[in-house]
Amino acid sequence: MLIPVLVVFASACGGPQTPAAAPEANSGSGEEQSASSAEEPADEGGGGEAEAAQQAPAIPTECHPKAEACVPNPKFVQRLCNGRYPSMALYLFGNGKWTRAYLTRKTEAWNASGGASAGGFLEFDEEVLLLAERKADKNGMQIGSGVGYDALRWDGSCVTLSGEEVTQKKPPSAKNVKVEWRFLDDNVQEALRKDEAINGAYLERRKECKGAVSGDVSAACVKADQKLSDAIVRYVRNGGTVPVPTTLPE
C-alpha cells in the first residue's frame, strides 16, 4: 500500500510544477509585446507629425479653378478669415494675380466667415482682394445679382460684401484702410525698412509718437502714422518685395 501512496503523492506534487513554468514564459512574452506596443504608437506619432509638417498648407499661388474671379484655395481662405493677418495681407496684395475690387459705396464692415470683424466702414473706392464667391441658393429668393464675396482689406481683416457693393473697375485713385505698422511681423518690418521712403516715414513716426500707439497722441503723431501707412501701400502697389510672413493662417 505504500507504493501507490507514494506514486500518488509524487504525482500530486509534480503536477503544479509544469503549470507554474508557463506563466513565467507568458509573462516574459507579455512584457516584450507590451514594450513593442508602447514603442509602435510613438513611432506612428512621430511619423504623423512629420507627415503633417510635410503636408502643411502652402500659400496659394494659383487661382481656384471653380471660381469665376481669381481667388485663392477655399481652405486657405477659411484659415485666413478666421483671424486677422496684416502681414499676410501685404504679401497677398504684393504677390499673385488675385482679383482686385473696389467699393461702390460706403459699406459697413462685417465678416460672415466666422472670424472677427474689424468693424467700422469701408470707404467708397476702397481697394480689396476678392477671396471667395458667395452664390445665393438657387431655390431661394434672390435680391440683386445674388452673388457676394468674401474679401481682404489692406489691414488683414476679412469682410463680406454683396455683388452690388464692389466693382472690378479701378477708380482714378483707389483708397485703402490704414496699415498698422505695430501689427506687422518683424521680418516684414525689417524688409520694408530697406525702402528709403518707408524707413524715413518710420523714423518720423517714431520721433513724433515717442512710443505711443493709441490713446492720447498728438496731431503730428497721427499724421506721421498715416504717412507711414501710405508709404507702405505705395511701395507694395509699385511692386515692392514683401517676404513670406512668419505668422501664417492657422
Sequence and secondary structure as in RCSB ss.txt:
>XXXX:A:sequence
MLIPVLVVFASACGGPQTPAAAPEANSGSGEEQSASSAEEPADEGGGGEAEAAQQAPAIPTECHPKAEACVPNPK
FVQRLCNGRYPSMALYLFGNGKWTRAYLTRKTEAWNASGGASAGGFLEFDEEVLLLAERKADKNGMQIGSGVGYD
ALRWDGSCVTLSGEEVTQKKPPSAKNVKVEWRFLDDNVQEALRKDEAINGAYLERRKECKGAVSGDVSAACVKAD
QKLSDAIVRYVRNGGTVPVPTTLPE
>XXXX:A:secstr
 HHHHHHHHHHHHHTTHHHHHHHHHHHHHHHHHHHHHHHHHHHHHHHHHHHHHHT      S  TT SS    HH
HHHHHHTS  HHHHHHHHHSS   EEEESS EE   TTSS    SEE TTBEEEEEEEEE  TTS   TTSEEEE
EE TTS EEEEEGGGEESS  SS B     GGGS HHHHHHHTTSHHHHHHHHHHHHHHTT  SSS  HHHHHHH
HHHHHHHHHHHHTT      SS   
